[in-house]
Amino acid sequence: MVKIPKEVLDVLNHPDAIKVVATKTPNGDVHAIVVGSIHAPDPETLVFGTLIMHKTSENLREMRRKGELASVLVVKGMVSYEIRAKVVEQRKEDKELDLMNEQLSLMGLKMTSVWYLEPREVFDQSASYKAGTRMV
């Protein structure tokens, strides 16, 4: 486990950042989706809710079983970071889920569960000469 650096947390937790989760299908294909609910309640935890995320959740369950890492890409302007993370668990009852559903209730939506991931590697993927540099 690693701690996500502050500059990465700032982008990750910013409401205007674009956030993508990439998983691997059982046959080895990459599956990537935008997931606006991704955030880090602390530097050692990534959390996101599932709304209509059947394929991604299937992939995450299989990746957890195999010990594979998922990838989270966060982008805000020219700044971008990749967080490779261990899939920890999916919860159907949780305070994070309650908080997300409270916010979504205004739109008439409801998350069904939350995924927890544990950061293992963080890379600077910004549009600069630092792209690809491992931060932690």
SVG drawing of the C-alpha trace seen along z (x, -y; Angstrom):
<svg xmlns="http://www.w3.org/2000/svg" viewBox="-36 -23 47 38">
<polyline fill="none" stroke="black" stroke-width="0.4" points="0.0,0.0 1.1,-3.6 -0.2,-7.0 -1.5,-9.1 0.5,-12.4 -1.4,-15.6 -1.2,-17.0 -2.9,-13.8 -5.5,-13.9 -6.4,-17.5 -7.1,-16.5 -8.8,-13.2 -11.2,-14.9 -11.9,-17.9 -15.5,-17.9 -14.4,-19.1 -11.8,-16.4 -12.5,-13.6 -12.1,-10.2 -11.8,-6.9 -11.6,-3.4 -9.9,-0.8 -10.4,2.9 -9.5,6.2 -12.1,8.5 -11.8,12.2 -10.5,12.7 -7.8,10.0 -9.4,7.0 -9.3,3.5 -12.6,2.0 -12.6,-1.7 -15.4,-3.9 -15.9,-7.4 -16.8,-7.2 -17.6,-10.6 -18.0,-9.3 -14.3,-8.3 -12.7,-10.0 -10.2,-9.4 -11.6,-9.7 -8.0,-9.3 -4.6,-8.9 -4.7,-5.1 -8.2,-4.5 -10.1,-5.0 -13.9,-4.7 -16.5,-4.8 -20.2,-3.9 -21.9,-1.6 -24.9,-2.9 -25.0,-1.0 -21.7,0.7 -22.4,4.4 -19.4,5.2 -16.9,3.2 -18.1,4.8 -17.8,8.3 -14.3,7.4 -13.4,6.0 -14.6,9.2 -12.5,11.4 -9.5,9.1 -9.8,9.2 -9.9,13.0 -6.7,13.0 -4.9,10.3 -4.8,8.0 -4.6,4.2 -7.2,1.8 -6.2,-1.6 -7.8,-4.9 -6.9,-7.9 -7.8,-11.4 -7.5,-14.4 -7.9,-18.1 -6.7,-20.4 -3.1,-19.4 -2.6,-17.6 -3.2,-13.8 -2.3,-11.0 -2.7,-7.2 -3.3,-5.3 -2.9,-1.5 -4.8,0.1 -5.6,3.4 -9.3,4.3 -10.3,4.7 -14.0,5.2 -17.5,4.2 -20.0,3.1 -23.7,3.0 -24.2,1.2 -21.7,-1.6 -21.5,-5.2 -19.9,-6.2 -22.8,-4.6 -25.2,-6.5 -23.4,-9.8 -23.4,-9.2 -27.1,-8.3 -28.0,-11.4 -26.4,-13.5 -27.9,-11.5 -31.4,-11.5 -31.8,-15.1 -31.4,-13.5 -33.7,-10.6 -30.8,-8.1 -29.5,-5.5 -26.1,-3.7 -26.3,0.0 -22.9,0.5 -19.4,-1.0 -16.0,0.4 -12.9,-0.1 -9.5,0.0 -6.1,-0.3 -3.4,-2.4 -0.3,-0.5 1.4,-2.8 0.9,-6.4 2.2,-7.8 2.4,-11.4 0.7,-11.2 0.5,-14.9 1.1,-16.5 4.8,-17.1 8.2,-15.5 7.3,-14.0 4.7,-11.7 5.1,-8.1 7.2,-9.0 6.4,-6.9 5.6,-9.2 5.1,-6.4"/>
</svg>
